[in-house]
Amino acid sequence: MTNPHSHPILLDPIPDQSNRLAYLLGRVFHPAVICIPTLALVLRDLNLEEAVFWLLLVAGMVIVPGLIAIALLKQRGRFVYQRRTRGPVYIVIWFSIAASFIAILLLDGPEVLQVCVVALLVWLPVQSLINAFYTKVSTHVAVAAGCATGLMLLGKLDTPLLQVTALMIVALTMWARVTTRNHTVKQVVLGLVVGAGSVLVVFPLFLH
């Protein structure tokens, strides 16, 4: 395997995994992980069979292609902590999100799920443009902030414990990504703004 220390595409500091707590938080609050309980909360008003169906459909169509793209790039010595590597991953994920949106429409999926996917369709191009022309944006923080904001607006965080937990997850994710040197403070703040902002724009426009 290509040594990431010598690869010519390397433009960003190599992450520092020496802080085990920060590293573990980054794994636990990974976008591919955190979206599962978020979807479960979004769909909790459906019966169990329907909720599981929609959760598996969206998770399978959105998460799996992105993880495959990341794995294939890693085999070629390209890693997602590198800014220039993120472009192809964003493209794959955006088309995966678009495909899932079409599937939800064709299958007459829940309106709330449609709106959530629209928020993703809006969020990712914004993040991609910032990544292409300015700096990396923390996807971990963007997803955590978007999930927390969406659940707040939908009234799914209906107890103080859930609300505090959601805010703590966002804060801990920001801390972890800076501590492991995956991102700077500016990049995690951008993640917070882009993730939460996309939801704050889309939900009032499309949710009835």
C-alpha positions in Angstrom: 0.0 0.0 0.0 1.2 3.5 -0.8 2.7 5.3 2.2 0.5 8.3 2.9 3.5 10.3 4.2 5.0 10.3 0.7 2.0 10.4 -1.5 2.0 13.5 -3.8 -1.7 14.2 -3.2 -1.1 14.8 0.5 -2.1 18.4 1.3 -3.3 18.1 4.9 -1.7 17.2 8.2 -1.8 13.5 9.0 -4.4 12.9 11.8 -3.0 12.3 15.3 -4.8 9.3 16.9 -2.8 9.4 20.1 -5.8 10.7 22.1 -7.8 7.6 22.5 -11.0 9.3 23.7 -11.0 11.7 20.7 -10.3 8.9 18.3 -13.1 6.7 19.8 -15.6 9.6 19.7 -14.7 10.1 16.0 -15.6 6.5 15.4 -18.8 6.4 17.5 -20.0 9.7 16.0 -19.0 8.8 12.5 -21.6 10.0 9.9 -22.3 6.5 8.8 -23.1 5.6 12.4 -24.9 8.7 13.7 -27.5 8.7 10.9 -28.9 5.4 12.0 -30.4 6.5 15.3 -31.3 9.8 13.7 -33.4 8.0 11.0 -34.9 5.8 13.7 -36.1 8.8 15.6 -37.4 10.5 12.4 -39.4 7.4 11.5 -40.6 6.4 15.0 -44.2 7.4 14.3 -44.4 4.6 11.6 -45.1 1.0 12.5 -41.9 -1.0 13.1 -42.0 -2.9 9.7 -42.3 0.4 7.7 -39.7 2.2 9.8 -37.2 -0.6 9.3 -37.9 -0.8 5.6 -37.3 3.0 5.1 -34.3 3.0 7.4 -32.6 0.1 5.5 -33.5 1.6 2.1 -32.0 5.0 2.8 -29.0 3.7 4.8 -28.2 1.2 2.1 -28.5 3.5 -0.8 -26.7 6.5 0.8 -24.2 5.0 3.2 -22.9 1.9 1.5 -21.8 3.6 -1.8 -19.9 6.2 0.1 -18.1 3.7 2.2 -17.2 1.7 -0.9 -15.8 4.8 -2.6 -13.7 5.6 0.5 -12.4 2.0 0.6 -11.5 2.0 -3.1 -9.7 5.3 -2.8 -7.8 4.1 0.3 -6.6 1.1 -1.7 -5.0 3.6 -4.1 -3.3 5.5 -1.3 -5.8 8.3 -1.2 -7.4 9.1 2.2 -10.4 11.2 3.1 -8.5 13.4 5.5 -6.9 14.8 2.4 -8.9 17.6 0.9 -8.5 16.7 -2.7 -9.6 13.1 -2.1 -13.0 14.3 -0.8 -14.3 15.5 -4.2 -14.9 12.0 -5.7 -16.5 10.8 -2.5 -18.8 13.8 -2.4 -19.9 13.1 -6.0 -20.6 9.4 -5.3 -22.6 10.3 -2.2 -24.6 13.0 -3.8 -25.7 10.7 -6.6 -26.5 8.1 -4.0 -28.7 10.6 -2.1 -30.4 11.6 -5.4 -31.1 8.0 -6.2 -32.6 7.4 -2.7 -34.8 10.5 -3.1 -36.1 9.2 -6.4 -36.8 5.8 -4.8 -38.6 7.4 -1.9 -40.8 9.4 -4.3 -41.6 6.4 -6.5 -42.5 4.3 -3.4 -44.5 7.1 -1.9 -42.3 7.4 1.1 -43.1 9.5 4.2 -43.0 13.3 3.6 -40.7 13.8 6.6 -38.1 11.4 5.0 -38.4 13.2 1.7 -37.6 16.5 3.3 -34.6 15.0 5.2 -33.2 13.8 2.0 -33.7 17.1 0.3 -31.7 18.7 3.1 -28.9 16.3 2.3 -29.1 17.2 -1.4 -28.7 20.9 -0.6 -26.0 20.4 2.1 -23.5 18.3 0.1 -23.0 20.6 -2.9 -22.4 23.6 -0.5 -19.9 21.6 1.4 -18.3 20.3 -1.8 -17.8 23.9 -3.1 -16.2 25.0 0.1 -13.9 22.0 0.0 -13.0 22.7 -3.6 -12.3 26.4 -3.4 -11.5 27.2 0.2 -10.8 24.5 2.8 -12.0 21.2 4.2 -15.3 21.0 6.1 -15.8 18.5 8.9 -18.4 16.0 7.6 -18.5 14.5 11.1 -19.6 17.9 12.5 -21.9 18.8 9.6 -23.8 15.5 9.9 -24.0 15.7 13.7 -25.2 19.3 13.6 -27.7 18.6 10.7 -29.1 15.6 12.5 -29.5 17.5 15.8 -31.1 20.5 14.1 -33.5 18.3 12.1 -34.6 16.4 15.1 -35.1 19.6 17.1 -37.3 21.1 14.3 -39.3 17.9 14.0 -40.0 17.8 17.7 -38.3 14.4 18.1 -36.0 15.6 20.9 -39.0 15.9 23.2 -37.2 15.6 26.6 -34.5 17.7 28.1 -32.2 14.7 28.2 -32.5 14.1 24.5 -31.9 17.7 23.8 -28.8 17.9 26.0 -27.5 14.6 24.5 -27.8 15.9 21.0 -26.0 19.2 21.8 -23.3 17.2 23.7 -22.8 14.9 20.7 -22.2 17.9 18.4 -19.8 19.6 20.9 -17.9 16.4 21.5 -17.6 15.7 17.8 -16.2 19.2 17.2 -13.7 18.7 20.0 -12.7 15.2 18.8 -12.1 16.3 15.2 -9.8 19.2 16.3 -8.0 17.1 18.9 -7.2 14.4 16.3 -6.0 17.0 13.9 -8.5 15.9 11.3 -9.7 19.5 11.2 -9.0 23.0 12.4 -11.3 25.0 14.5 -12.4 26.9 11.4 -13.2 23.6 9.6 -15.4 22.3 12.4 -17.2 25.6 12.7 -17.9 25.5 9.0 -19.3 22.0 9.4 -21.6 23.3 12.1 -22.8 26.1 10.0 -23.2 24.1 6.8 -24.9 21.1 8.4 -27.3 23.1 10.6 -27.8 25.8 8.0 -29.0 23.4 5.3 -31.6 22.0 7.6 -32.8 25.4 8.8 -33.2 26.5 5.1 -34.9 23.3 3.7 -37.2 22.3 6.5 -39.3 25.5 6.7 -39.6 25.5 2.9 -40.7 21.9 2.3 -42.1 20.5 5.5 -45.9 20.9 5.8 
